[in-house]
Amino acid sequence: MFQDLLNSKLVRGSKVLGVDLYINSDGSYDINCMLLSRSKNKILIENKFTTLEHINEIEDKSLKGLPVCLSIDGKGILFKRVEKKSKQKLIHQLLPNAKESDFFLQLTESDSNHQYIAAIRNEILDTILDSFDKIKLFITNLYIGPFGVKNVIGLLENVEFVTNRYQFGSDTDNIISVSKIQEITTIRFKIGDDELYQDELLVYATGLGFFIDYDEENIVEKVALSKSEFLYKQLFTVLGWFSLVFFFSLLILNYFFFNQYNKKLNSANFKNRQNIEMIKKLDTLKSEFALKEEYFVSSGFLDASKQSYFADRIANTVPNEIQLTEMNINPLEGKFKNDKPLEFLMGKIRVSGNVSQSIILNNWVKRLKDLDWIREVIIIDYIHESTDSPAIFKLEIEIE
């Protein structure tokens, strides 16, 4: 399952560099490259680099980190169609006296009874692979000889076709025959929306192998390591992006919830502060009410009022010779001061007025004392300055 994940489209990516490397007789290289990309199940040609002579020239094309499908042919490459059931060692079917350990061998299916054997010396292959490793390109697919062309057999209209060096015969799936051509002609191939010349067919087919399920056998150890390094690097990148997107989404979601709950918290705090202020005001009002209630209770203002009765009874007893000027029921005790609460003389009535003779005042005082609701009557002030003017008096009546 993990291997399926590594080989999935998501991990492998959508771009590959196909490379056709041909070793000339003098040891120099002819290198053709084609950058392919996959978009919505279509393979598109993004760019082409032709007639390169050195592998490090690929480094100048800003392709670092890309997977590479490499086809190697030319000097030092041997291939041959042989029977599958041959008892000879594979290398001996190509070179009778060669050591198998000196060569890397690759098999390609032909028909039910035959297969192609391709061989390259290990030192030649190592030199090439090391050169790609130096420029930070990952070899994921390797084809020895021209057999990378097998990837486009099913896409071509004809069973016989040519590249710039070989003529091929095929059935619907496999290469049946390969022969070198002597004369190069210009031939075009239509594959999907792309049109290819015969010298581009092999490099296109080589790159196409990246997007096709390919055989994990017949692969050299360095290529296997390079492929694994690429896939794990891609997996790390994908997981990194996934983690970044996941945690960013989580952060956005967290911010959304934080923002929503923060608004609710602020609203609740605001209402709480309002309630606290209202509670403080209520406590203040309760305290004021309690003080006033206590004051009114202690002052007797909450008792059933008989003030009008007292005033009427007193007024009814006043003789004609006495003129009242003031009547104060429950009078204020002392003077009013801002820093002190008011105190009243509850159950007392103060009366002031004028009288011509003191005997008249005394008789009225006696009459008042006879009233059952009056406990005491005290003359607290009497002033008579001359016989020509009435006397001024002040009484204090204490009620039962």
C-alpha positions as CSV (number, residue, x, y, z in Angstrom):
1,M,0.0,0.0,0.0
2,F,2.8,2.4,0.8
3,Q,4.5,1.6,-2.5
4,D,1.2,2.4,-4.2
5,L,1.2,5.7,-2.5
6,L,4.8,6.4,-3.6
7,N,3.8,5.6,-7.2
8,S,0.6,7.6,-7.1
9,K,0.2,10.6,-9.4
10,L,0.0,12.9,-6.4
11,V,3.5,11.9,-5.2
12,R,5.2,11.3,-8.6
13,G,4.2,14.7,-9.9
14,S,3.2,15.9,-13.3
15,K,6.5,16.7,-15.1
16,V,9.4,14.6,-16.4
17,L,12.4,15.1,-18.6
18,G,12.9,12.5,-21.3
19,V,16.6,12.2,-22.4
20,D,17.9,10.4,-25.4
21,L,21.7,10.0,-24.9
22,Y,23.6,8.6,-27.9
23,I,27.3,7.7,-27.5
24,N,29.2,8.5,-30.7
25,S,32.1,6.4,-31.9
26,D,34.6,8.9,-30.6
27,G,33.0,8.8,-27.1
28,S,31.2,12.1,-27.4
29,Y,27.5,12.5,-26.8
30,D,24.5,13.6,-28.8
31,I,21.8,14.5,-26.3
32,N,18.2,15.3,-27.0
33,C,15.8,16.3,-24.2
34,M,12.1,16.8,-24.1
35,L,10.1,18.2,-21.1
36,L,6.7,16.5,-20.8
37,S,3.9,17.4,-18.4
38,R,0.6,15.8,-17.6
39,S,-2.6,17.9,-17.5
40,K,-6.0,16.4,-17.2
41,N,-4.9,13.0,-18.4
42,K,-3.1,14.5,-21.4
43,I,0.6,14.5,-22.0
44,L,1.9,17.8,-23.3
45,I,5.3,18.8,-24.7
46,E,6.5,21.8,-22.7
47,N,9.9,22.3,-24.2
48,K,12.7,20.6,-26.2
49,F,16.4,20.8,-25.9
50,T,18.4,19.3,-28.9
51,T,22.0,18.8,-30.0
52,L,23.5,19.0,-26.5
53,E,27.0,17.6,-26.3
54,H,27.5,17.4,-22.5
55,I,25.3,16.2,-19.7
56,N,26.0,19.3,-17.6
57,E,24.5,21.5,-20.3
58,I,21.1,20.2,-19.0
59,E,21.9,22.0,-15.7
60,D,21.5,25.3,-17.5
61,K,17.9,24.6,-18.4
62,S,16.5,25.2,-14.9
63,L,15.5,21.5,-14.6
64,K,17.0,20.7,-11.2
65,G,15.0,18.3,-9.1
66,L,13.1,16.8,-12.0
67,P,12.7,13.1,-12.6
68,V,14.6,11.8,-15.7
69,C,13.7,9.0,-18.0
70,L,17.0,8.1,-19.7
71,S,17.6,6.2,-22.9
72,I,21.3,5.2,-23.6
73,D,22.4,4.0,-27.0
74,G,25.4,4.1,-29.3
75,K,29.0,3.0,-28.8
76,G,29.3,0.3,-26.1
77,I,25.6,-0.7,-26.3
78,L,24.8,-4.2,-27.5
79,F,21.4,-5.7,-28.1
80,K,20.0,-8.8,-29.7
81,R,16.8,-10.7,-30.1
82,V,17.1,-14.2,-28.6
83,E,15.0,-17.1,-27.6
84,K,13.6,-17.1,-24.1
85,K,14.3,-20.8,-23.5
86,S,17.9,-20.7,-24.4
87,K,20.2,-22.4,-21.9
88,Q,23.0,-20.0,-22.4
89,K,23.6,-17.2,-20.0
90,L,22.2,-14.0,-21.2
91,I,25.5,-12.2,-21.6
92,H,26.9,-15.1,-23.5
93,Q,24.1,-14.8,-26.1
94,L,25.6,-11.4,-26.8
95,L,29.3,-11.9,-26.1
96,P,30.3,-15.5,-25.7
97,N,33.4,-14.9,-23.6
98,A,32.2,-11.8,-21.5
99,K,31.9,-11.7,-17.7
100,E,28.3,-11.1,-16.7
101,S,29.5,-9.0,-13.7
102,D,31.1,-6.4,-16.1
103,F,27.7,-5.5,-17.7
104,F,24.3,-4.3,-16.9
105,L,21.7,-6.3,-18.8
106,Q,18.2,-5.3,-19.6
107,L,15.4,-7.5,-21.1
108,T,12.6,-6.3,-23.3
109,E,9.7,-8.5,-24.3
110,S,9.3,-9.3,-28.0
111,D,6.9,-12.1,-28.6
112,S,5.9,-15.2,-26.7
113,N,9.1,-17.0,-27.6
114,H,11.6,-14.2,-28.0
115,Q,13.0,-11.2,-26.1
116,Y,15.6,-8.6,-26.6
117,I,18.8,-8.4,-24.5
118,A,20.5,-5.1,-24.2
119,A,23.9,-4.7,-22.4
120,I,26.1,-1.8,-21.4
121,R,29.4,-1.9,-19.5
122,N,29.0,-0.9,-15.9
123,E,31.8,1.7,-16.0
124,I,30.1,3.5,-18.9
125,L,26.7,3.4,-17.2
126,D,28.2,4.5,-13.8
127,T,29.9,7.5,-15.5
128,I,26.7,8.6,-17.1
129,L,24.6,8.2,-14.0
130,D,27.1,10.0,-11.8
131,S,27.0,12.9,-14.2
132,F,23.2,13.2,-13.8
133,D,23.6,12.9,-10.0
134,K,26.0,15.9,-10.0
135,I,23.5,18.2,-11.6
136,K,20.7,17.1,-9.1
137,L,18.5,15.2,-11.6
138,F,16.9,11.9,-10.5
139,I,17.0,9.0,-12.9
140,T,13.7,7.1,-12.4
141,N,13.5,5.1,-15.7
142,L,16.4,3.7,-17.7
143,Y,16.3,2.1,-21.2
144,I,19.4,0.5,-22.6
145,G,19.3,0.6,-26.4
146,P,16.4,2.1,-28.4
147,F,13.7,0.0,-26.5
148,G,12.1,3.0,-24.8
149,V,10.2,3.4,-28.0
150,K,8.0,0.5,-26.9
151,N,6.0,3.1,-24.8
152,V,4.4,4.6,-28.0
153,I,3.7,1.4,-30.0
154,G,0.0,1.5,-29.0
155,L,-0.3,5.2,-30.0
156,L,1.0,4.8,-33.6
157,E,-1.1,4.0,-36.6
158,N,1.4,1.7,-38.3
159,V,3.1,-1.4,-37.0
160,E,6.2,-0.4,-38.8
161,F,7.9,2.9,-38.0
162,V,11.3,4.6,-38.0
163,T,13.3,6.9,-35.7
164,N,16.4,8.8,-36.7
165,R,18.5,5.6,-36.3
166,Y,16.3,2.5,-36.5
167,Q,13.4,0.9,-38.2
168,F,11.0,-1.0,-36.0
169,G,8.5,-3.7,-36.7
170,S,5.9,-4.3,-34.0
171,D,2.6,-6.0,-33.1
172,T,0.1,-4.2,-30.9
173,D,2.3,-4.3,-27.8
174,N,5.9,-5.4,-28.4
175,I,8.8,-4.8,-30.7
176,I,9.3,-7.6,-33.2
177,S,12.2,-6.4,-35.2
178,V,14.9,-3.6,-35.0
179,S,17.3,-2.7,-37.8
180,K,19.5,0.3,-38.4
181,I,18.6,2.6,-41.3
182,Q,21.1,3.9,-43.7
183,E,19.2,6.9,-45.1
184,I,17.4,9.4,-42.9
185,T,14.1,10.7,-44.2
186,T,11.7,13.3,-42.7
187,I,8.7,11.5,-41.2
188,R,6.1,13.0,-38.9
189,F,4.0,11.2,-36.3
190,K,0.7,12.4,-34.9
191,I,0.3,11.5,-31.2
192,G,-2.7,13.1,-29.6
193,D,-2.5,16.8,-30.1
194,D,1.3,16.7,-30.7
195,E,3.1,16.2,-34.0
196,L,6.6,14.6,-33.8
197,Y,9.4,14.1,-36.2
198,Q,11.1,10.7,-36.3
199,D,14.2,12.1,-34.5
200,E,11.9,13.1,-31.6
201,L,10.0,9.9,-31.3
202,L,12.4,8.0,-29.1
203,V,12.9,10.9,-26.6
204,Y,9.2,11.4,-26.4
205,A,8.6,7.7,-25.8
206,T,11.3,7.6,-23.2
207,G,9.8,10.4,-21.2
208,L,6.3,8.8,-21.6
209,G,7.6,5.9,-19.6
210,F,7.4,8.0,-16.4
211,F,3.6,8.1,-16.7
212,I,3.2,4.4,-17.6
213,D,3.3,1.6,-15.1
214,Y,6.8,0.2,-15.7
215,D,8.7,-2.9,-14.7
216,E,10.6,-2.7,-11.5
217,E,12.9,-5.5,-12.6
218,N,15.9,-5.0,-14.9
219,I,16.9,-1.8,-13.1
220,V,20.4,-0.9,-12.0
221,E,20.9,-0.3,-8.3
222,K,21.9,3.4,-8.7
223,V,18.7,4.0,-10.7
224,A,16.7,2.3,-8.0
225,L,18.2,4.5,-5.3
226,S,17.8,7.6,-7.4
227,K,14.2,6.8,-8.0
228,S,13.6,6.1,-4.3
229,E,15.3,9.3,-3.4
230,F,13.1,11.2,-5.8
231,L,9.8,9.6,-4.7
232,Y,10.6,10.1,-1.0
233,K,11.6,13.7,-1.7
234,Q,8.2,14.2,-3.5
235,L,6.4,12.5,-0.7
236,F,8.1,14.7,1.9
237,T,7.1,17.8,-0.3
238,V,3.5,16.6,-0.7
239,L,3.2,15.8,3.0
240,G,4.8,19.2,3.8
241,W,2.3,21.0,1.6
242,F,-0.6,18.9,3.0
243,S,0.5,19.7,6.5
244,L,0.9,23.3,5.7
245,V,-2.6,23.5,4.1
246,F,-4.0,21.4,6.9
247,F,-2.6,23.5,9.7
248,F,-3.4,26.7,7.8
249,S,-7.0,25.6,7.4
250,L,-7.0,24.6,11.0
251,L,-5.7,28.0,11.9
252,I,-8.3,29.7,9.8
253,L,-11.0,27.6,11.3
254,N,-9.7,28.2,14.8
255,Y,-9.6,32.0,14.0
256,F,-13.2,31.8,12.8
257,F,-14.4,30.1,16.0
258,F,-12.2,32.3,18.1
259,N,-13.6,35.4,16.4
260,Q,-17.2,34.2,16.8
261,Y,-16.7,33.2,20.5
262,N,-14.6,36.3,21.1
263,K,-17.6,38.5,19.9
264,K,-19.9,36.5,22.2
265,L,-17.4,36.9,25.0
266,N,-17.2,40.6,24.5
267,S,-21.0,40.9,24.3
268,A,-21.3,38.8,27.5
269,N,-18.6,40.9,29.2
270,F,-20.4,44.1,28.2
271,K,-23.7,42.8,29.5
272,N,-22.0,41.6,32.6
273,R,-20.5,45.1,33.2
274,Q,-23.9,46.6,32.6
275,N,-25.5,44.2,35.1
276,I,-22.7,44.9,37.6
277,E,-23.4,48.6,37.3
278,M,-27.1,48.0,37.7
279,I,-26.5,45.8,40.7
280,K,-24.3,48.6,42.2
281,K,-27.1,51.1,41.5
282,L,-29.6,48.7,43.0
283,D,-27.5,48.2,46.1
284,T,-27.1,52.0,46.4
285,L,-30.8,52.5,46.0
286,K,-31.5,49.8,48.5
287,S,-29.2,51.4,51.0
288,E,-30.8,54.8,50.4
289,F,-34.2,53.3,50.7
290,A,-33.3,51.5,54.0
291,L,-31.9,54.7,55.4
292,K,-35.0,56.7,54.4
293,E,-37.2,53.9,55.6
294,E,-35.4,53.9,58.9
295,Y,-35.6,57.6,59.1
296,F,-39.3,57.7,58.4
297,V,-40.0,54.9,60.8
298,S,-38.0,56.5,63.6
299,S,-39.5,59.8,62.8
300,G,-43.0,58.5,62.9
301,F,-44.0,59.7,59.5
302,L,-45.2,56.2,58.6
303,D,-47.7,56.2,61.5
304,A,-51.3,57.0,60.9
305,S,-51.5,60.8,60.6
306,K,-53.7,62.8,63.0
307,Q,-52.1,66.1,62.2
308,S,-55.2,67.7,60.7
309,Y,-57.2,66.4,63.7
310,F,-54.8,68.0,66.1
311,A,-54.7,71.3,64.2
312,D,-58.5,71.4,64.0
313,R,-59.0,70.6,67.7
314,I,-56.4,73.3,68.8
315,A,-57.9,75.9,66.4
316,N,-61.4,75.1,67.8
317,T,-60.3,75.9,71.4
318,V,-58.6,79.3,70.6
319,P,-60.5,82.2,72.2
320,N,-61.2,85.4,70.3
321,E,-58.7,87.4,72.3
322,I,-55.8,85.2,71.0
323,Q,-54.5,85.4,67.5
324,L,-52.3,82.5,66.3
325,T,-49.4,83.3,64.0
326,E,-47.7,79.9,63.7
327,M,-48.5,76.2,64.3
328,N,-45.7,73.6,63.8
329,I,-46.6,69.9,64.2
330,N,-43.5,67.6,64.8
331,P,-41.2,70.6,64.5
332,L,-37.5,70.4,63.4
333,E,-35.1,70.1,66.3
334,G,-32.3,72.5,66.1
335,K,-31.1,74.2,62.9
336,F,-30.8,72.6,59.5
337,K,-27.1,71.6,58.6
338,N,-25.9,70.0,55.4
339,D,-23.6,67.5,57.1
340,K,-26.2,66.3,59.6
341,P,-29.5,64.4,59.2
342,L,-32.7,66.1,60.0
343,E,-34.3,65.4,63.4
344,F,-37.8,66.2,64.4
345,L,-39.6,66.4,67.7
346,M,-42.2,63.8,67.1
347,G,-45.4,64.0,69.2
348,K,-45.0,67.8,69.8
349,I,-46.8,70.8,68.5
350,R,-45.4,74.4,68.8
351,V,-47.9,77.2,68.6
352,S,-47.0,81.0,68.5
353,G,-49.4,83.9,68.6
354,N,-50.5,87.2,70.2
355,V,-52.6,87.8,73.3
356,S,-53.7,91.0,75.0
357,Q,-53.6,89.7,78.6
358,S,-51.8,86.8,80.2
359,I,-54.9,85.6,82.1
360,I,-56.5,84.8,78.7
361,L,-53.4,82.7,77.7
362,N,-53.5,80.8,81.0
363,N,-57.1,80.0,80.7
364,W,-56.6,78.6,77.2
365,V,-53.6,76.6,78.4
366,K,-55.9,75.0,81.1
367,R,-58.5,74.3,78.5
368,L,-55.9,72.6,76.3
369,K,-54.7,70.4,79.2
370,D,-58.2,69.2,79.7
371,L,-58.2,67.6,76.2
372,D,-57.6,63.8,76.5
373,W,-55.1,63.6,73.7
374,I,-52.8,66.2,75.2
375,R,-50.3,65.2,77.9
376,E,-48.7,68.5,78.7
377,V,-48.7,72.2,77.6
378,I,-45.7,74.3,78.4
379,I,-45.3,78.1,77.9
380,I,-41.8,78.2,76.5
381,D,-41.9,82.0,75.7
382,Y,-43.9,85.0,76.7
383,I,-43.0,88.6,75.8
384,H,-45.1,91.7,76.7
385,E,-43.1,94.8,76.1
386,S,-45.8,97.4,76.8
387,T,-49.5,97.8,77.7
388,D,-50.2,99.3,74.4
389,S,-49.2,96.2,72.4
390,P,-50.2,92.6,72.7
391,A,-47.9,90.0,74.2
392,I,-46.1,87.4,72.1
393,F,-46.2,83.9,73.3
394,K,-44.9,80.4,72.2
395,L,-46.4,77.1,73.6
396,E,-45.2,73.5,73.3
397,I,-47.9,70.9,73.3
398,E,-46.9,67.3,74.0
399,I,-49.3,64.8,72.6
400,E,-50.2,61.5,74.2
